[in-house]
Amino acid sequence: VGVKESHQMTIFRIIAAILHLGNLEIQAERDGDACSVSSEDKHLDNFCGLLGVEHSQMQHWLCHRK
């Protein structure tokens, strides 16, 4: 396809992170008005590791909007 190998690895990393994000278990709380993500969810760990983002911040912002 003409994509450099270094760019391919970046694309694969992003796709893998998105796939892990799709496997997260988000639990509804208070009749659906709030939610939470387990801090021990392995998919969240993988997602954060692949993208290099802070685990606690991602866990917070997946369930809060601003």
Beta strands, then each sheet from edge to edge (+ up, - down):
strand 1: 26-29
strand 2: 34-37
sheet 1: 1+ 2-
end
